[in-house]
Amino acid sequence: MINYGDVNAIVQKYALVAPVDVKAIISEIGLTYVERDMPEGESGYIEYDGWHCTIAVNAHEGPQRKRFTAAHELGHFMMHRDLLKEHRHLDRLFDEAANRNTARPLDYHHEVQANQFASSLLMPKATIKRLLHEGINTIQALALKFDVSKLAMEYRLKTLGMLGEVSDARETTAAE
């Protein structure tokens, strides 16, 4: 049975330590995490089957991508579960064609929310600040600490307006 009452407390408990254990959050809430064979370009999905909810990720993707996809699907559960009942929602990679995900039951706005949730969960602002204060001050070192890609870490730092606080920000901006 899904533990709806304590979902936020469960997420907060795990969000205190980097890297965040997304699978543990999913399990403690009462959801199922699985890795499945999916075609290239399909990252994962969230699906309800009666009272049971499954988060599936593409078994062929790298570990960091799987973590982000699992956190993204968890974001859909946290924010959009009322829209997902009796539905399966497949997420595809974001590309130059904007968003290739189907419009139902979720739309582009929901996808942005789920991405923001995943970024905030995997790379919490308070933890980033603490690590910077402790001297972990490169994009690469932070990415390793949070177990995310360097690109995801850079994007999160830009979003938070903290890119200037890392010592390798010049290298990254110069390459653009």
Buried (B, 14 or more C-beta within 10 A) or exposed (E): EBEEEEBEEBBEEBBEEBBBBBBEBBEBBBBEBEBEEBEEEBBBBBBBEEEEBBBBBBEBBEEBBBBBBBBBBBBBBBBBBEBBEEBEBBBBBBEEEEBEBEEEBBEEEBBEBBBBBBBBBBBBEEBBEEBBEEEBBBBBBBBBBBBBBBEBBBBBBBBBEBBEBBEBBEEBEEEE
